[in-house]
Amino acid sequence: MNINLPNFNVKNLVKEAGSTISRVVQLTEEKLGTTERTEYDLHFQNLAERADVTKSWTEKIVRDTESVLIPNPQNRVEDFIFEKIEKTKPKRLSNLEHLALDMIEAGGDFGQDMAYGQALIKVGQAEQKLGQCEHDFIATSGICFTQPLRKFLDGEMKTISKERGILETKRLDLDACKNRVKKARSMLGQQSAERDLRVAQAEFDRQSEITKLLLDGISTSQASHLRHLHAFVQAQVRYYKQCGDVMEQLQRELANLGGPTPYIPLDVNEAGGAGNKSNTSGGSSGRGSNNNSNNQATAGQPINVNTDQMQRARVLCSYDAKDHTELNLSANEVIFVTECSPVNEDYMYGKQGLMKGLVPRAFVEMLDEQDIAF
């Protein structure tokens, strides 16, 4: 029975093992400070430090951006694998699109002739549009931002790391030659050691210049990264603008549906709360008269009330709104309120999150800042 054994070169194995052991001994002596060590010049150290910082922060930025674009870590891993094997990434529905499909299906089951069913379908269709906007934003951001940064990490930074590793090997060889020159006892040994030292010094200097040129190129790379960052911001601006247009159109469509509780579009200029300014509406806010107040919004019209003087107030007891111009209140919740214009004896104008409307004055108690408990 013939067995083919691997053809090992014992001399090479012994030589490599001896070289590894000598490297370990040399590095240990450098750590202990018992042997001479060639130091890199200050300019090189600054370049190397900047390269390390650039690599570290670029990796974090890429990782965080991908987490924002694709929150599901399993999907990110799946996309990474398909990218490495050069296969087309799977097309998957986003959470918005899943929500859209369920809303549209529910609206159909509830009845398209019912106000709630119609509203569900309208909102579902808008969510589908938002989902498509999200897909476009993710694709654009990948092309203009994350992919170029990852290409930089996989290309230039890996090359720099490789050349720095070679330079460190050349430095160790140079220091070893210096030690041999010091320990040479014969004239012949001295000459041989000095010749090896000159060769090692030349190789170290040449590799040092190569590595410096690569490190200097990081400035050019950062200028390129700045352009990619600007493109990413433009993609975000376009994405949020598209989403805003979709939601504004949805608000108009919901307001036109009517129904028992008509939808009141939110005035986004007032959504920020008490710090935002808006025009004060005139007219009476009386509840017992037949005159409609300008503070009471009609269907399809945004509420316009001066919110400069809004203050916090605690709801004393629960209250069910009588119509769409009032807010539903829960006991002990804290809301924002302000006086109607002109002042109404029975009602105040309230803001409850994004909801706005009239609240009975008797159901709320004004709070001082020190009385607020969250």
N, C-alpha and C positions, 0 to 999 in steps of 0.2 A: 504494500500500500504506500503510494507516494503522496507525501504532503508537501505542498508548496508554502514555504515560510516566507514572510516578508523579507525583503533584502534591506536590512538595516545597516547603515554605515556607523559602526561603533565609534570611530574616531570623531565623526561629526557630532554625534550625540554627546560625547564627553566634552568636546570643545564648546558646544552650546551650553551645556550644563555649567561648565566652568565660567563662561562669560556671564551667565545669569547670576551665579553666586557672587562674582566680583562686582557686578552692578549693585546687588543688594548690600554688600559690604560698603561700597562707595557711598551709596545714598544714606546708609546708617551713619557713617562717619560725618557726612555733611550735616545731618540732623543734629548730631552731637557737637559739631563745631570742631572736630579734631583733624580736619583735612581742608585743603584749599578749595575754594569754589569760585568759578568764574561768574561774575555778576553781569547781568544785562545792563546796558546803559539806560539812563533815566527816560529818554525819549521812547525807547522800545517798551519799557515798563508801562508808560502812560498809554501807548497804543494797545498793548496787551490788555490792560485793565479796561479800556474803553470797549474792546472787542468782547470781553467777558460780560460786561454790563449790557451791551447791545444784544448779545445772544440770549441772555437771561430774560430781559424784558420783552424781546420779540417773541420768544416762546410763550410767555405769559399772555401777551396781547392776542396772539393767534388762538391760544387755548380758550381765553375768555370770550373772544368774538365768536368762535364756533359754538360755545355754550349758549350764547345769546341767540344765534341764528337757529341752532338745532338743540333745544333744551334736553331732549331725550338722549342720555349717554349711549344707550343701546343702538339707536339710529346712527349716532356719530361713529361708533365702532364699525357698524355695518357698512357705512359709506366709505370709511377708510380702507376696509378690506376690498371692496369692489374697485376702489381707485388703484390699489396696489396690483390687483390681478387684471387691471385694464378692462373691466367690464362695466356696462352701463348701470348706473345706480338705479335701484328700484324706485318706482313712482309710488309714493304713499300719500294718503290724505292727511292733512293737518287737523289739529283739534278744531279749528274754526270750521273746516269743511265737514267734519263729522257732526258738529253742532248744527250746521246749515241743513244737512240732509235730514236729520231728526226733526228739526223745526218744520221743514217743508212737508214731510210725511205726516207729522202731527196736525199741521194746519189742514191738510187734505182730509184726515179722519174726522177732525172737529167740524168740518164743513166750510167750504169757501164762501158760503153765503152768510156765515157768522162773522162778527167783527173780530173776535179773537182768532179764528181760523185764518182770516185774511191777513191780520197783523203778523201771525206766525210765518206765513208764507213770504210776506214782504221782508221780514227780518232775516229769514233763512236765505233768501236770494241775496240780500246785502252781505250776509256772512260768507256766502260763496265768493262774492267779489273780493272781500277782504282776504280770503284764503288764497285767491289767485294773486293778489297784490303781494302777499307774504311770500309765495313761491318765487315770484319775479325778484323780490328784494333779496332773498337768500341766494339765488343764482347770481345776481349782479354783484352782491357783496363778495361772493366767493371768487369771482373772476377778477374783480378790481382791487381786492384787498387781501383776503386770507391766502389765496393761492400764490400771489407774488411774494408774500412774506415767508410762506412755507418753502417756496423755491429758493429763497435766499438762505434759509436755514439748512436745507438739504444740499445746496450747492456751495456757495461762497464760504459759509461758516464751517462746513465739513472740510473744505480744502484748507482753510486757515488752521483748523485744529490738527489736521494731518501734518502740515508743514511745521507747526509749532512742536509737534512730537518729534519730528526729524531733527529740528534744531536742538531740542533738549538732549537727544542722543549724541549729537555732535559736541555739545557742551561737556557731556560726561566723558566722551572720548578725549577731548582736549585736556580736561582736568586729570584724567588718568595718565596722559602723556607727560604732563607737568610733574606728576608724582614720580614717574619713572626717571625723568631727568634728575630729580633731586636724589634718588636712591641709587643712581648709576655709580658704580665704584671703579670700573676700568675705563681707560680712554676710549676703547672700541665701543663699549657699552654706552658711554656718554655721547659719542657721535651718532650712534644708531638712535638713541632716545631723542636727541635734538632734531634729527631728520624727521622722525615720526611726529614730533611736536610741531614742526613747521607745516607738515601736511595737514595735521589736525586743525591747526589755527586757520589755514587757508580754507578748509572745508567749512569750518564754523563761521568764518566771516562771510563766505558766499551764501550759506544757508540763512544767515542773519539778514542779509540784504533782501533775499527772496521773501522772507517772512515779513519784513518791514513793508515792502511794497504791497503785499496782500492786506496787511493791517491798515495801511494808509487808504486803501480802497473802500473802507467802511464809510468814510465821509460821503463818497459818491453814492453808495448804497442807501444811506439815510436820506439823501436828497430825492432818490427814487421812491423811498418809502413815504416821504412827505406827499408826493403826487398821488400815491395810492390812497393815502389817508384822505386827501381832498376828494378823491373819487368816491370813497366810502361815505363821506358826509353828504355828498350830492345824492347818492343812492338813498340815504336815509331821508333827506328832505323830500325827494320825489315820492318815496313810499308813504310817508306820513301825510303828504298832500293828497295822494290818491285815496288814502283811508278817510281823510277828512271830507273829501268830495263825496265818497260813497255814503258816509253817515249823514251828511247834509241832505243828500237826495232822499235817503231813507226817512229822515224827519219830515220832509215835505210830503212824502207819500203817506206816512202814518197820519199826519194832520188832515190830509184830504179824505181819509177813510171815514172820519166821523165816528158815530156809534154812541152808546150810552155814556161813556166817559172819554170824550175826545182827547186826543194826544196834544199836549202843549209843547212845542219845540223849545229846547233849551237855548237860551241866548249865551253862546260860548264866551262872549265878552264879560258876562257877569258870573261865570262859573267859578271864578277865583275867590269869591266871598267878599268880605267887607272891604278889602283893599282895592277893588275895582270900582270904577266910576261908571254910572249910567244916567240917562236922562230921567228926571222926575216926572211922573205922569200926573196930570191934573184930574179933577173930577171928584165926586163923592164916593166914599167907600161904605156907605150905609148899607146894612143888610135888610132893613125893614122896608126900604122904599123900592119903587119900580125902576129907578134910574140905575143903570149898570155903571160901575166904577171903572175908570181907566186902569186901576190896579188889578182888576179882575180880568184875566186874559180870556179872550174868546178863542174858539177852536182855530188852531192854525196860526195864532199870533203869539210871539214871545212876550213874556212878562217884562215890563220895563218899570223898575222902581229904583229910587235912589238907595243904594246900599252902603253909603259912606258911613252911616252911624249905626251899623248893625252891632248888636250886643248879644252876649250869651244869656240864655234863659233856660230854667229847668221846668219841664212839664209836670204839673201838680197831679193830674190824673188823666187817664186815657180818654181819647176823643175820636169819634168816627166822623170823617168828613161828610157833610151833607151833599156836596156836589164837587165837581172837578176843580173848583176855584179854591178849595180848602185843603189843608193837609191832615192826614191821619196822624194822631199823636199817641205815644205810649208813655205811661207814667214813669217819671224820673229820668227820661232821656233829656239831653241837652241839645238845644237848637239855637240858631241865630234868629233874632227878631229885630225889626225896626218899625218906626211909626209909619202909618199910611199918610199919604199927602192928598188932601188935608187930613188931620188927625181924626181917627174914628174912635168913638167911645167904647165900642164893643170888640173891635178887631185890630190886630196888628199884622204886619206882613212878615212871614217867616221863611227861613231857608233850612231845609233838612237834607243834608248831603247835597245831591243834585236836584232835589225836589223843592219847588217854591210855591207858596200860596198863602192864603189867609189863615190865621189861627185866632181862636177866641182869647181875648185879653185875660179873662178870668181863669183860664186854664194854665197860665204860665207865670213864673216868678223870676224876675230879673236877678242875675247873679253878679256879684262883685268878683274880680279876678281871684281873690284869695278864697272864695267859696267854691271854686270849681274843682270837682273831684273827678278824675278820669279813671 
